[in-house]
């Protein structure tokens, strides 16, 4: 984690299967680069949900339970929660092909903001 990270913002979602290739291309080549230019955005990590994940706990192997968890997530490391209210953030999230070519095909969108404890 970046040493200046004070907040972690997550954006999780599902996208129509027919648009997944376009979604990943635009996310990687446009959406993330635009957001990384926003002052106070320190890092972005993308992840996909592992539906068959298991773990060892209490001497047993157990399935991880995450009912309704979206397939895709992005984790944004922020210097301040105010980054999400900035004009630069608002401009970046609506830049490029994202609003017209991807946003209409997104569902189960979840956003969270967590303060880093250190």
Rosetta blueprint (number, residue, H / E / L):
1 X L
2 X L
3 X L
4 X L
5 X L
6 X L
7 X E
8 X E
9 X E
10 X E
11 X E
12 X E
13 X E
14 X E
15 X E
16 X L
17 X H
18 X H
19 X H
20 X H
21 X H
22 X H
23 X H
24 X H
25 X H
26 X H
27 X H
28 X H
29 X H
30 X H
31 X H
32 X H
33 X H
34 X H
35 X H
36 X H
37 X L
38 X L
39 X L
40 X L
41 X E
42 X E
43 X E
44 X E
45 X E
46 X E
47 X E
48 X E
49 X L
50 X L
51 X L
52 X L
53 X L
54 X E
55 X E
56 X E
57 X E
58 X L
59 X L
60 X E
61 X E
62 X E
63 X E
64 X L
65 X L
66 X L
67 X L
68 X L
69 X L
70 X L
71 X L
72 X E
73 X E
74 X E
75 X E
76 X E
77 X E
78 X E
79 X L
80 X L
81 X H
82 X H
83 X H
84 X H
85 X H
86 X L
87 X H
88 X H
89 X H
90 X H
91 X H
92 X H
93 X H
94 X L
95 X L
96 X L
97 X L
98 X H
99 X H
100 X H
101 X H
102 X H
103 X H
104 X H
105 X H
106 X E
107 X E
108 X E
109 X E
110 X E
111 X E
112 X E
113 X E
114 X E
115 X E
116 X L
117 X L
118 X L
